[in-house]
């Protein structure tokens, strides 16, 4: 039998771990600009003459950019090769942060934050696809987890450092630094990430690639698949429980647990440590079984949220729970990303980007419902128990998806060729 023609390799040799690291720099930058804003909020609120509540709209503006940008940009760039698309998203990231750093008013800052959020879902989605195609299919979970390590490291080191930098040199300095991270990311991707074939095949390894990328219509059709719909719903609801707690962690620590304001950044560091550990655990766990990994992740989130709500008056318990929430969240979100890539292997870009939109919807939903129960006078334990409810709903969706997938696999095995 003749051998399958192989596509010519990229003209340079790219060590795969180096390519992962270059892609992870982008995730690091996105983690900075998304989460550091919460720590810098009092500074730009005072500088621009707005209240903390008004300044909080900067967080929502970023989430809006992610939710809008992921499907829109993916649809408009369905035939753009992935490496140029990654570089374009990095340029948009740089532009957004420069606009934030030079904003003369709150209204301009909100527009700039929307711009900053536009590339978020597309970059992470495409970077995950590229990373997965640089290794064997059975190691795709580890590949995606390596890229997402950038965002977890941002939460451990970058966000606290950006907060201190903003306090010492002004909040605008932090956003100029974020833009500089984008420049480093652009150079790293341009120099050390190989071009990837039309549907994600690796030109560096010579895997065969079809003549053209899937059309926008083909990408959109993948979103109607039941497995994709259930997975996205599981992410947008199941992960909302974590954000219900994370959004209000500062007053929970100070008002309920009675700790000092100065320890709040260390609680956030604890969450970042958990995310990093979760990313390291997630890869091998997902490589063994995607279905088992997502079930463990979402179930673990629910259990830890219940423990958090019960023990939130004890500061050590808060720290432990934040680490565990980071671990469970990383396993769950990485598992969902890999699951979507598997279910849309023929046209994965749209679903991968929409996964990031789902997580930002979870952010908005969790923060909103957490605020509702606090305003209702139920106290700072209430967001955690609200989160348990959200996680339970997400668990039901992913369980339905897993059952459907296993039934499909069983039917496929039972088909006997004629």
C-alpha positions as CSV (number, residue, x, y, z in Angstrom):
1,X,0.0,0.0,0.0
2,X,1.5,3.4,-1.0
3,X,2.5,5.7,1.8
4,X,0.4,8.7,2.6
5,X,1.9,11.9,1.1
6,X,3.3,14.1,3.8
7,X,3.2,17.9,3.9
8,X,6.6,19.6,3.8
9,X,7.9,20.5,7.3
10,X,8.3,24.0,8.5
11,X,11.7,25.4,7.5
12,X,12.8,25.7,11.1
13,X,13.0,23.2,13.9
14,X,10.8,24.1,16.9
15,X,11.3,22.2,20.3
16,X,7.7,21.6,21.4
17,X,8.2,22.7,25.0
18,X,9.6,26.0,23.7
19,X,6.5,26.4,21.5
20,X,4.2,25.7,24.5
21,X,6.1,28.3,26.6
22,X,5.7,30.9,23.8
23,X,2.0,30.3,23.6
24,X,1.7,30.4,27.4
25,X,3.2,33.9,27.5
26,X,0.0,35.0,25.8
27,X,-2.1,33.3,28.4
28,X,0.0,35.0,31.0
29,X,-0.7,38.4,29.5
30,X,-4.4,37.7,29.3
31,X,-4.5,36.6,32.9
32,X,-2.8,39.9,33.9
33,X,-5.1,42.2,32.1
34,X,-8.2,40.3,33.2
35,X,-7.6,39.8,36.9
36,X,-5.1,42.6,37.8
37,X,-7.8,45.2,37.1
38,X,-9.6,44.2,40.3
39,X,-6.6,45.2,42.4
40,X,-6.0,48.4,40.4
41,X,-9.6,49.5,40.5
42,X,-9.3,51.8,43.5
43,X,-6.4,53.7,41.9
44,X,-8.0,54.4,38.5
45,X,-11.3,55.1,40.2
46,X,-9.6,57.9,42.2
47,X,-7.6,59.1,39.2
48,X,-10.6,59.3,36.9
49,X,-13.0,60.7,39.6
50,X,-15.5,57.8,39.7
51,X,-16.9,55.6,42.4
52,X,-15.7,52.0,43.0
53,X,-19.0,50.7,41.7
54,X,-18.6,52.7,38.4
55,X,-14.9,51.5,38.2
56,X,-16.2,47.9,38.6
57,X,-17.8,48.2,35.2
58,X,-14.2,47.8,33.8
59,X,-14.4,44.2,34.7
60,X,-17.8,43.7,33.0
61,X,-16.5,45.6,29.9
62,X,-13.6,43.1,29.6
63,X,-16.1,40.2,29.9
64,X,-18.3,41.8,27.2
65,X,-15.3,42.0,24.9
66,X,-14.6,38.3,25.4
67,X,-18.2,37.2,24.9
68,X,-18.5,39.3,21.7
69,X,-15.1,38.8,20.3
70,X,-14.8,35.0,20.5
71,X,-17.6,34.1,18.1
72,X,-17.4,37.3,15.9
73,X,-13.7,37.2,15.2
74,X,-13.6,33.5,14.8
75,X,-16.4,33.7,12.2
76,X,-14.7,36.5,10.3
77,X,-11.3,34.8,10.3
78,X,-12.4,31.2,9.5
79,X,-10.0,30.9,6.6
80,X,-7.0,32.8,8.2
81,X,-4.1,30.4,9.0
82,X,-3.7,29.9,12.7
83,X,-0.3,31.4,13.3
84,X,-1.1,34.8,11.6
85,X,-4.4,34.8,13.5
86,X,-2.5,34.3,16.8
87,X,-0.2,37.2,15.9
88,X,-3.2,39.4,15.0
89,X,-4.8,38.7,18.4
90,X,-1.6,39.6,20.2
91,X,-1.5,42.9,18.3
92,X,-5.1,43.6,19.4
93,X,-4.2,42.8,23.0
94,X,-1.3,45.3,22.8
95,X,-3.6,48.0,21.4
96,X,-6.2,47.4,24.0
97,X,-3.8,47.8,26.9
98,X,-2.2,50.9,25.4
99,X,-5.6,52.4,25.1
100,X,-6.4,51.6,28.7
101,X,-3.0,53.1,29.9
102,X,-3.7,56.3,28.0
103,X,-7.5,56.7,28.7
104,X,-8.3,60.2,29.8
105,X,-11.8,59.3,31.1
106,X,-13.8,56.4,32.4
107,X,-15.9,56.2,29.3
108,X,-12.7,55.8,27.2
109,X,-11.3,53.3,29.6
110,X,-14.5,51.1,29.3
111,X,-14.1,51.2,25.5
112,X,-10.5,50.2,25.8
113,X,-11.4,47.3,28.2
114,X,-13.8,46.0,25.6
115,X,-11.0,46.1,23.0
116,X,-8.7,44.3,25.4
117,X,-11.2,41.5,25.9
118,X,-11.8,40.9,22.2
119,X,-8.8,38.7,21.5
120,X,-9.1,36.7,24.7
121,X,-11.3,33.8,23.6
122,X,-9.8,33.6,20.1
123,X,-6.2,33.5,21.3
124,X,-6.7,30.9,24.1
125,X,-8.9,28.8,21.8
126,X,-6.5,28.8,18.9
127,X,-3.4,28.5,21.1
128,X,-4.9,25.3,22.7
129,X,-5.6,23.9,19.2
130,X,-2.1,24.7,18.0
131,X,-0.5,23.2,21.1
132,X,-2.6,20.0,20.8
133,X,-1.5,19.5,17.2
134,X,2.2,19.8,18.1
135,X,2.0,16.4,19.9
136,X,0.3,13.0,19.7
137,X,-3.5,13.0,20.0
138,X,-3.4,11.1,23.2
139,X,-1.4,13.9,24.8
140,X,-3.6,16.8,23.8
141,X,-4.8,17.3,27.3
142,X,-1.3,17.9,28.6
143,X,-0.6,20.2,25.7
144,X,-3.6,22.4,26.4
145,X,-2.8,22.4,30.1
146,X,0.8,23.6,29.4
147,X,-0.6,26.6,27.6
148,X,-3.0,27.4,30.3
149,X,-0.2,27.4,32.9
150,X,0.5,30.9,31.7
151,X,-2.8,32.2,33.1
152,X,-2.3,30.3,36.4
153,X,1.2,31.8,36.8
154,X,-0.3,35.2,36.1
155,X,-2.6,34.7,39.2
156,X,0.3,33.7,41.4
157,X,3.0,36.2,40.5
158,X,1.7,38.6,37.9
159,X,-1.5,39.9,39.5
160,X,0.1,40.7,42.9
161,X,3.2,42.2,41.2
162,X,1.0,44.4,39.0
163,X,-1.0,45.6,42.0
164,X,2.2,46.6,43.9
165,X,3.6,48.2,40.7
166,X,0.4,50.2,40.2
167,X,0.5,51.4,43.9
168,X,4.1,52.5,43.5
169,X,4.3,53.9,40.0
170,X,0.6,54.5,39.1
171,X,-2.0,52.3,37.6
172,X,-1.2,53.3,34.1
173,X,2.3,51.9,34.4
174,X,0.8,48.4,35.0
175,X,-1.1,48.5,31.7
176,X,2.0,49.7,29.8
177,X,3.7,46.6,31.3
178,X,0.9,44.4,30.1
179,X,1.3,45.8,26.6
180,X,5.1,45.0,26.8
181,X,4.2,41.4,27.7
182,X,2.2,41.4,24.5
183,X,5.2,42.5,22.5
184,X,7.3,39.7,24.0
185,X,4.5,37.3,23.2
186,X,4.3,38.5,19.6
187,X,8.1,37.9,19.1
188,X,8.0,34.6,20.8
189,X,5.1,33.2,18.7
190,X,6.6,34.7,15.5
191,X,10.0,33.1,16.1
192,X,9.3,29.8,17.9
193,X,5.8,28.5,17.2
194,X,5.5,26.6,13.9
195,X,2.9,27.1,11.3
196,X,0.0,24.7,11.7
197,X,-1.9,23.2,8.8
198,X,-5.3,24.0,7.6
199,X,-7.3,22.0,10.2
200,X,-4.6,22.1,12.8
201,X,-2.2,19.5,11.5
202,X,1.5,20.1,12.4
203,X,3.6,21.2,9.4
204,X,6.7,20.7,11.5
205,X,6.0,17.0,11.8
206,X,4.7,16.6,8.3
207,X,1.2,15.4,9.1
208,X,-1.1,15.6,6.0
209,X,-3.4,18.6,5.8
210,X,-6.5,19.2,3.7
211,X,-6.5,21.9,1.1
212,X,-8.4,24.5,3.0
213,X,-9.7,25.4,6.4
214,X,-13.4,24.8,7.3
215,X,-15.8,27.5,6.2
216,X,-17.5,29.8,8.6
217,X,-20.7,27.9,8.0
218,X,-19.0,24.6,8.9
219,X,-17.6,26.2,12.1
220,X,-21.0,27.5,13.1
221,X,-22.7,24.1,12.4
222,X,-20.5,22.6,15.1
223,X,-22.2,24.7,17.7
224,X,-25.5,22.9,17.1
225,X,-24.1,19.5,18.0
226,X,-25.7,18.3,21.2
227,X,-22.3,17.4,22.8
228,X,-21.0,20.9,22.1
229,X,-24.2,22.6,23.4
230,X,-24.1,20.5,26.6
231,X,-20.4,21.2,27.2
232,X,-20.8,24.9,26.7
233,X,-23.7,25.0,29.1
234,X,-21.8,23.0,31.7
235,X,-19.0,25.6,31.5
236,X,-21.1,28.7,31.6
237,X,-23.1,27.4,34.7
238,X,-20.7,25.0,36.5
239,X,-17.8,27.4,36.6
240,X,-20.1,30.3,37.7
241,X,-20.0,28.9,41.2
242,X,-16.3,29.6,41.6
243,X,-16.8,33.2,40.5
244,X,-19.6,33.7,43.0
245,X,-17.0,33.2,45.7
246,X,-13.9,34.8,44.0
247,X,-15.7,38.1,43.2
248,X,-16.5,38.7,46.9
249,X,-13.4,37.1,48.5
250,X,-12.0,40.3,49.9
251,X,-15.0,41.3,52.1
252,X,-15.4,37.6,53.0
253,X,-11.8,37.5,54.3
254,X,-12.0,40.9,56.1
255,X,-15.6,41.0,57.4
256,X,-16.5,37.4,58.0
257,X,-13.1,35.8,58.8
258,X,-11.9,39.0,60.5
259,X,-8.5,39.0,58.8
260,X,-6.5,42.1,57.8
261,X,-6.8,43.8,54.4
262,X,-3.1,43.0,53.8
263,X,-3.7,39.2,53.6
264,X,-6.2,39.4,50.8
265,X,-3.5,39.3,48.0
266,X,-2.1,36.2,49.6
267,X,-5.5,34.5,49.4
268,X,-5.6,35.3,45.7
269,X,-2.1,33.8,45.5
270,X,-3.4,30.7,47.1
271,X,-6.0,30.4,44.3
272,X,-3.3,30.9,41.7
273,X,-1.2,28.2,43.3
274,X,-4.2,25.9,43.1
275,X,-4.7,26.7,39.4
276,X,-1.1,25.9,38.7
277,X,-1.3,22.6,40.6
278,X,-4.6,21.9,38.8
279,X,-3.0,22.5,35.4
280,X,-0.2,20.1,36.2
281,X,-2.7,17.4,37.3
282,X,-5.2,18.1,34.6
283,X,-2.9,17.1,31.7
284,X,-2.2,13.5,32.6
285,X,-5.8,13.1,34.1
286,X,-7.4,14.2,30.8
287,X,-5.0,12.1,28.7
288,X,-6.3,9.1,30.5
289,X,-10.0,10.0,30.4
290,X,-11.6,13.3,29.4
291,X,-15.0,12.3,30.7
292,X,-13.6,11.3,34.1
293,X,-11.6,14.5,34.4
294,X,-14.5,16.9,33.8
295,X,-16.7,14.9,36.2
296,X,-14.0,15.0,38.9
297,X,-13.4,18.7,38.3
298,X,-17.0,19.9,38.5
299,X,-17.9,17.6,41.4
300,X,-14.8,18.8,43.3
301,X,-15.8,22.4,42.8
302,X,-19.2,21.7,44.3
303,X,-17.8,19.9,47.4
304,X,-15.2,22.7,48.0
305,X,-17.8,25.4,47.6
306,X,-20.0,23.7,50.2
307,X,-17.1,23.5,52.6
308,X,-16.2,27.1,51.9
309,X,-19.7,28.3,52.8
310,X,-19.6,26.3,56.0
311,X,-16.1,27.3,57.2
312,X,-15.7,30.8,55.7
313,X,-15.4,32.3,59.2
314,X,-12.0,30.5,59.6
315,X,-9.2,32.1,57.7
316,X,-7.0,28.9,57.3
317,X,-10.1,27.2,55.9
318,X,-10.5,30.0,53.3
319,X,-6.9,29.6,52.2
320,X,-7.2,25.8,51.8
321,X,-10.5,26.1,50.0
322,X,-9.1,28.6,47.6
323,X,-6.2,26.3,46.7
324,X,-8.7,23.4,46.1
325,X,-11.0,25.7,44.1
326,X,-8.0,26.5,41.8
327,X,-7.2,22.8,41.4
328,X,-10.8,21.8,40.6
329,X,-11.4,24.8,38.3
330,X,-8.3,24.0,36.2
331,X,-9.2,20.4,35.8
332,X,-12.7,21.3,34.8
333,X,-12.0,24.1,32.4
334,X,-9.1,22.3,30.7
335,X,-11.1,19.2,30.4
336,X,-14.0,21.1,28.8
337,X,-11.6,22.7,26.3
338,X,-10.1,19.3,25.2
339,X,-13.6,17.8,25.1
340,X,-14.8,20.5,22.7
341,X,-11.7,20.0,20.5
342,X,-12.5,16.3,20.3
343,X,-16.2,16.8,19.4
344,X,-15.4,19.4,16.8
345,X,-12.2,18.0,15.4
346,X,-13.3,18.9,11.8
347,X,-13.9,22.5,12.7
348,X,-12.7,23.3,16.2
349,X,-11.9,27.0,16.2
350,X,-15.4,28.3,16.9
351,X,-16.2,25.9,19.7
352,X,-12.7,26.5,21.3
353,X,-13.3,30.3,21.3
354,X,-16.9,29.9,22.5
355,X,-15.6,27.9,25.5
356,X,-13.8,31.1,26.6
357,X,-17.1,33.0,26.2
358,X,-18.8,30.5,28.3
359,X,-16.3,31.0,31.1
360,X,-16.8,34.7,31.0
361,X,-20.5,34.3,31.1
362,X,-19.9,32.2,34.2
363,X,-17.9,35.1,35.6
364,X,-20.7,37.5,35.0
365,X,-23.4,35.1,36.3
366,X,-21.6,34.1,39.4
367,X,-20.7,37.7,40.3
368,X,-24.3,38.8,39.7
369,X,-26.0,36.1,41.7
370,X,-23.4,36.4,44.5
371,X,-24.2,40.1,44.7
372,X,-28.0,39.4,44.8
373,X,-27.8,37.1,47.8
374,X,-25.4,39.5,49.7
375,X,-27.8,42.5,49.0
376,X,-30.6,40.3,50.2
377,X,-28.9,40.3,53.6
378,X,-27.9,36.6,53.5
379,X,-24.2,37.4,54.3
380,X,-20.9,36.5,52.8
381,X,-21.4,32.7,53.1
382,X,-24.4,32.9,50.7
383,X,-22.4,33.3,47.5
384,X,-20.7,29.9,48.2
385,X,-24.0,28.1,48.6
386,X,-25.3,29.9,45.5
387,X,-22.2,28.6,43.8
388,X,-23.1,25.0,44.9
389,X,-26.4,25.4,43.1
390,X,-24.7,26.6,39.9
391,X,-22.2,23.9,40.0
392,X,-24.9,21.3,40.5
393,X,-26.6,22.5,37.4
394,X,-23.4,22.4,35.5
395,X,-22.8,18.8,36.8
396,X,-26.1,17.7,35.4
397,X,-25.3,19.1,31.9
398,X,-21.9,17.5,31.7
399,X,-23.2,14.2,33.1
400,X,-25.9,14.2,30.3
401,X,-23.1,14.9,27.8
402,X,-20.9,12.1,29.2
403,X,-23.8,9.6,29.1
404,X,-24.7,10.6,25.5
405,X,-21.0,10.2,24.5
406,X,-20.7,6.8,26.0
407,X,-23.9,5.6,24.4
408,X,-22.7,6.8,21.0
409,X,-19.4,4.9,21.6
410,X,-21.4,1.8,22.5
411,X,-23.6,2.0,19.4
412,X,-20.5,2.5,17.2
413,X,-18.9,-0.7,18.7
414,X,-22.0,-2.6,18.1
415,X,-22.2,-1.8,14.4
416,X,-21.0,-4.9,12.5
417,X,-19.7,-4.3,9.0
418,X,-21.5,-6.1,6.3
